Amino acid sequence: MRLDSSYILSTINPVVGLLFALTFYLIWRQQPDRRHILHWAVAFFLGSLGFSFEFLSYFDPMFRLSDGVNIFVPICVLLLVRGVCLRYTGIAPTRLLILILGVTYLTASWINFVHQNAFGRGLTISIGIVAMLTAATAAMLKYRARDRIDFGILVALLAASVLLLGRPVLSFFIEGAPEKGLIEDTSFWAVSMKVAGLYSLLVFAILFMLRIAADLFAELNQQSVTDSLSGLLNRRGFFAAAETLAREATPALPISVLLLDIDHFKHVNDNYGHQIGDRVIRTMADLMQSSAPEAAMLGRLGGEEFAIFLPNTGSMAALAFAGALRTSMHLQHHVGIPSTHPVTVSIGVAEGTGEDLELLLHLADIGLYMAKNSGRDQVQMANTEMLVRDRRQRSGKPVRAGR
């Protein structure tokens, strides 16, 4: 057994691959719903297994690095690509990947056993891997919400493809075609294979970890602005997003805001229980989500109070939408509540053309107050004239007729 520096160096790729495989596996155990992480864990394990053949060759000559790489690395890439596709599109072209893998193995085996051509076998494996990497690249290009990490992964996929195709060609011009079974560990063919493998292990592992960390951070940030019961934006998230929408409104492109309050909600909780009350909250949120236009912003401000921002929507369209939503809630059947006691909602509406968010919400609140005072289960529109009256009433000044 040869115990020199090459013996130690032969463990670098297998150990690095195994460490990353274990890391991804442990991350997946904490997030079992993210299947792409498990794919990456298994992929790195198989990559480690393929490169371990060089280390095993010191104990048994039947283990050759080229054999290990040619057998396990294509499967490693298939799982890596499938993980990328699952992360970015939610689906993976499994049949296509298996077809590419099968054709690659059959062609490489034919070249290896019939023509005894190590160069042809290696080039075929490289072409098959590049074909699978192309599927991952295509999946990422379909993903529209790419960030810098995604751009890095795209660059890494392209760089890996160039490296895989360029390595055997460059090796051919430097050393000529390698002979089957006679590839030296110190040859450019073998060394470039190990360097390419180490590059891929390190670069993809780092980028994938950054992607997982960024996804987790985005999820935590989303949870911080989302109401857990209704699934809508919470008060913090709604106000943060609404500020910009209110300022961007113009007379030509107005914005309408709806404030909704479930009528006699305390009566629902007191008489039917908080569990039924929570169901009513979720039903209200579901109705809002199913009926609101795609551009609308929905939020639960707290308790039984909700808000809806309708961009590029004037008062007439907003009133029509609010009326339909009120009717849907009135007709809704709630489990645990007798149909003789319908749950209703009062809605205040205001139109904004660039006003401050606080002023716009105050107008909608005046409309909601009017709806409540007029008997509930109504929609009321507020305007600036009503705001003036409200302020004068609060200050104790008389309200003049016509104002």
C-alpha positions in Angstrom: 0.0 0.0 0.0 1.4 3.4 -1.0 1.3 5.8 1.9 2.4 9.1 0.3 0.9 12.6 0.0 -1.4 11.4 -2.9 -3.0 9.0 -0.4 -4.1 11.9 1.8 -5.1 14.1 -1.1 -7.4 11.3 -2.4 -9.6 11.9 0.6 -10.3 15.6 0.0 -13.2 15.2 -2.5 -14.9 12.3 -0.7 -14.7 14.0 2.7 -15.9 17.4 1.4 -18.8 15.7 -0.4 -19.7 13.7 2.6 -19.7 16.7 4.9 -21.9 18.7 2.6 -24.2 15.7 2.2 -24.6 15.4 6.0 -25.1 19.1 6.3 -27.9 19.2 3.7 -29.5 16.1 5.3 -29.6 17.7 8.7 -31.1 20.8 7.3 -33.7 18.7 5.5 -34.6 17.0 8.8 -35.6 20.4 10.1 -37.5 21.3 7.0 -38.9 17.9 5.7 -41.4 19.6 3.4 -38.5 21.0 1.2 -37.8 17.9 -0.9 -35.2 19.7 -3.0 -32.9 19.8 0.0 -33.0 16.0 0.4 -32.2 15.6 -3.3 -29.1 17.8 -2.8 -28.1 15.7 0.3 -28.3 12.4 -1.6 -26.6 14.0 -4.7 -23.6 15.1 -2.6 -23.4 11.7 -1.0 -23.2 10.0 -4.4 -20.6 12.5 -5.6 -18.6 11.7 -2.5 -19.0 7.9 -3.2 -17.8 8.3 -6.8 -14.6 10.2 -5.8 -13.9 7.8 -3.0 -12.8 5.2 -5.6 -9.4 6.9 -5.8 -8.9 6.3 -2.0 -10.2 2.8 -2.2 -7.7 2.0 -5.1 -4.9 2.1 -2.5 -6.4 -1.0 -0.9 -7.7 -2.7 -4.0 -6.6 -1.9 -7.6 -10.0 -2.9 -9.0 -11.3 0.5 -7.8 -10.5 3.2 -10.3 -11.3 6.9 -10.0 -12.6 7.1 -13.5 -15.0 4.2 -12.9 -16.3 5.7 -9.7 -16.9 9.1 -11.3 -18.5 7.6 -14.4 -20.9 5.5 -12.4 -22.0 7.7 -9.5 -21.5 11.3 -10.7 -24.2 11.2 -13.4 -26.7 10.0 -10.9 -25.4 12.7 -8.5 -26.1 15.3 -11.2 -29.6 13.9 -11.9 -30.6 14.4 -8.3 -28.9 17.8 -8.1 -30.8 18.9 -11.2 -34.1 17.4 -9.9 -33.6 19.4 -6.7 -33.1 22.6 -8.6 -36.2 22.0 -10.7 -38.3 21.3 -7.6 -37.0 24.4 -5.9 -37.7 26.8 -8.8 -40.7 25.3 -10.6 -42.2 22.8 -8.2 -41.9 20.0 -10.7 -39.1 18.1 -12.2 -38.6 16.5 -15.7 -37.9 13.1 -14.2 -38.6 11.1 -17.3 -36.4 13.4 -19.4 -33.5 13.2 -16.9 -33.8 9.4 -16.7 -33.8 9.2 -20.5 -30.7 11.3 -20.7 -29.0 9.2 -18.0 -30.0 5.9 -19.7 -28.7 7.0 -23.1 -25.5 8.3 -21.5 -24.8 5.1 -19.7 -25.6 2.9 -22.7 -23.5 5.0 -25.1 -20.6 5.1 -22.6 -20.7 1.4 -22.0 -20.8 0.6 -25.7 -17.7 2.9 -26.3 -16.0 1.4 -23.3 -16.4 -2.3 -24.0 -16.6 -2.3 -27.8 -14.1 0.4 -28.7 -12.0 0.3 -25.5 -11.9 4.1 -25.7 -11.5 5.9 -22.4 -11.6 9.3 -24.0 -14.9 8.6 -25.8 -16.4 7.2 -22.7 -15.4 10.2 -20.6 -16.6 12.7 -23.3 -19.9 10.9 -23.5 -20.4 11.1 -19.7 -19.6 14.8 -19.8 -22.1 15.5 -22.6 -24.8 13.6 -20.7 -24.1 15.6 -17.5 -24.2 18.9 -19.5 -27.6 17.9 -21.0 -29.0 17.4 -17.5 -27.5 20.6 -16.3 -29.2 22.3 -19.2 -32.6 21.1 -17.8 -31.7 22.8 -14.5 -30.7 26.0 -16.3 -34.0 26.0 -18.3 -36.0 25.6 -15.0 -34.2 28.5 -13.4 -34.8 30.7 -16.5 -38.5 30.1 -16.2 -38.4 31.4 -12.6 -39.2 35.2 -12.7 -38.3 36.2 -9.1 -34.6 35.5 -9.5 -32.2 37.2 -7.1 -28.4 37.4 -6.9 -28.1 34.0 -5.4 -30.1 32.5 -8.3 -27.9 34.4 -10.7 -24.9 32.8 -9.0 -26.4 29.4 -9.4 -27.0 30.1 -13.1 -23.4 31.2 -13.6 -22.2 28.1 -11.8 -24.3 25.8 -14.0 -23.0 27.4 -17.1 -19.4 27.3 -15.8 -19.7 23.7 -14.9 -21.0 22.9 -18.3 -18.1 24.7 -20.0 -15.6 22.9 -17.7 -17.1 19.5 -18.3 -16.9 19.8 -22.0 -13.6 21.6 -22.1 -11.7 19.3 -19.7 -11.6 16.2 -21.9 -10.9 18.2 -25.1 -8.1 20.1 -23.4 -6.8 16.8 -21.9 -6.8 15.3 -25.4 -4.6 18.1 -26.8 -2.2 18.0 -23.8 -1.8 14.3 -23.3 -3.6 12.6 -26.2 -6.4 10.1 -25.7 -6.0 8.2 -22.4 -5.9 4.4 -22.6 -8.4 2.4 -20.8 -7.2 1.1 -17.5 -3.9 3.0 -17.8 -4.9 6.5 -16.5 -2.3 7.7 -14.1 -3.4 9.5 -10.9 -1.0 12.3 -11.8 -2.2 12.7 -15.4 -3.9 15.8 -16.5 -7.0 13.7 -17.2 -7.2 12.5 -13.6 -6.1 15.7 -11.9 -8.5 17.9 -13.9 -11.3 15.5 -13.1 -10.6 15.9 -9.4 -10.2 19.7 -9.6 -13.5 19.9 -11.5 -15.2 17.7 -8.9 -13.9 19.8 -6.0 -14.9 23.0 -7.8 -18.4 21.7 -8.3 -18.8 20.4 -4.7 -17.7 23.6 -3.1 -19.4 26.1 -5.4 -22.8 24.4 -5.6 -22.8 23.6 -1.9 -22.1 27.2 -0.9 -24.7 28.5 -3.4 -27.3 26.0 -2.3 -26.7 26.8 1.4 -27.1 30.5 0.6 -30.3 29.7 -1.2 -31.7 27.7 1.7 -30.7 30.4 4.2 -32.3 33.2 2.0 -35.5 31.1 1.7 -35.7 30.6 5.4 -35.1 34.3 6.1 -37.8 35.2 3.5 -40.2 32.8 5.2 -39.5 34.2 8.6 -40.0 37.7 7.3 -43.3 36.7 5.7 -44.4 35.1 9.0 -43.7 38.4 10.8 -46.1 40.3 8.6 -48.7 37.6 8.2 -51.7 36.9 10.5 -51.5 33.3 11.5 -55.3 32.8 11.8 -56.5 34.4 8.6 -53.4 34.0 6.4 -53.8 37.7 5.5 -51.3 40.5 6.2 -51.2 41.5 9.8 -51.4 45.1 10.9 -47.7 45.7 10.6 -47.4 44.1 7.2 -50.5 45.8 5.8 -49.5 49.3 6.9 -46.0 48.9 5.6 -47.3 48.0 2.1 -50.2 50.3 2.1 -48.1 53.4 2.7 -46.6 53.2 -0.8 -49.9 52.4 -2.5 -51.6 55.4 -0.9 -48.9 57.8 -2.0 -48.7 56.5 -5.6 -52.4 57.1 -6.2 -53.4 59.9 -8.5 -56.8 61.4 -9.6 -56.3 59.5 -12.9 -55.4 56.3 -11.1 -57.2 56.4 -7.7 -57.0 53.9 -5.0 -59.9 52.7 -2.8 -59.7 51.4 0.7 -62.3 49.3 2.5 -62.5 48.9 6.3 -64.6 45.9 7.3 -65.8 45.0 10.8 -67.8 41.8 11.6 -71.0 42.9 13.3 -71.6 41.8 16.9 -68.5 39.6 16.8 -68.3 39.6 20.6 -71.8 38.1 20.6 -70.5 35.3 18.4 -67.6 34.5 20.7 -69.7 34.7 23.9 -72.6 32.6 22.6 -70.9 30.0 20.3 -67.3 29.9 21.6 -64.0 31.3 20.4 -63.4 28.3 18.2 -66.5 29.2 16.2 -65.3 32.8 16.2 -62.0 31.8 14.7 -63.9 29.9 12.0 -65.9 33.1 11.2 -62.6 35.0 10.9 -61.2 32.4 8.5 -64.4 32.4 6.5 -64.2 36.2 6.2 -60.6 36.0 5.0 -61.5 33.3 2.5 -64.3 35.4 1.0 -62.0 38.4 0.7 -59.3 36.3 -1.0 -61.7 34.6 -3.4 -63.5 37.7 -4.5 -60.8 40.4 -4.4 -58.9 41.2 -7.7 -55.3 39.9 -8.0 -53.7 43.3 -7.4 -55.7 43.9 -4.1 -54.0 44.0 -0.8 -55.8 42.3 2.1 -55.1 42.6 5.8 -56.5 41.7 9.2 -55.9 44.8 11.4 -56.8 43.0 14.6 -59.8 41.2 16.1 -62.7 41.3 13.8 -61.4 44.3 11.7 -60.1 43.8 8.2 -58.9 46.1 5.4 -58.7 45.9 1.6 -56.7 48.2 -0.7 -57.9 48.2 -4.3 -55.3 49.9 -6.6 -56.5 51.7 -9.7 -60.1 51.5 -8.5 -62.5 54.4 -8.2 -65.3 54.8 -5.6 -68.1 53.4 -7.8 -66.2 50.1 -8.5 -65.2 49.9 -4.9 -68.7 50.3 -3.7 -69.9 47.6 -6.1 -67.2 45.3 -4.8 -67.9 46.1 -1.2 -71.7 45.5 -1.7 -71.0 42.1 -3.3 -68.7 41.1 -0.4 -71.2 42.2 2.2 -73.9 40.1 0.5 -71.6 37.1 0.3 -70.9 37.3 4.0 -74.6 37.7 4.9 -75.5 34.6 2.9 -72.6 32.5 4.2 -73.4 29.5 6.4 -71.2 29.2 9.4 -70.9 25.8 11.1 -72.1 26.0 14.7 -74.2 29.2 14.2 -78.0 28.9 13.4 -79.0 30.1 10.0 -81.5 32.3 11.7 -78.7 34.4 13.1 -76.6 35.4 10.0 -73.1 36.8 10.6 -72.9 40.2 8.8 -70.2 42.7 8.1 -70.2 46.5 8.0 -67.9 48.2 5.5 -66.6 51.8 5.2 -65.2 52.9 1.8 -62.9 55.8 0.9 -61.2 56.9 -2.3 -57.6 58.1 -2.4 -55.9 60.2 -5.0 -52.5 60.6 -3.3 -53.6 61.5 0.2 -51.6 60.4 3.3 -52.4 56.9 4.4 -53.5 58.0 7.8 -56.0 60.4 6.3 -57.3 57.8 3.9 -57.9 55.2 6.6 -59.6 57.9 8.7 -62.0 58.5 5.9 -62.8 54.8 5.6 -63.2 54.6 9.3 -65.8 57.4 9.2 -67.6 55.4 6.5 -67.5 52.3 8.8 -68.8 54.4 11.7 -71.7 55.5 9.5 -72.5 51.9 8.5 -72.5 50.8 12.1 -74.7 53.7 13.3 -77.1 53.1 10.4 -78.0 49.6 11.5 -74.9 47.5 10.5 -74.7 45.1 7.5 -74.2 48.1 5.3 -71.7 49.8 3.0 -71.0 53.5 3.4 -68.8 55.8 1.4 -66.9 58.6 3.2 -65.5 61.8 1.6 -63.5 64.8 2.7 -66.6 66.8 3.5 -67.5 64.1 6.0 -64.0 64.4 7.4 -64.4 68.1 8.0 -67.7 67.5 9.8 -66.1 64.8 11.9 -63.3 67.0 12.9 -65.7 69.9 13.8 -67.8 67.6 15.8 -64.8 66.3 17.7 -63.7 69.9 18.4 -67.1 70.9 19.5 -67.7 73.5 16.7 -71.1 73.7 15.0 -71.4 72.2 11.6 -72.8 74.6 9.0 -75.4 73.5 6.5 -74.0 72.5 3.1 -70.6 71.7 4.5 
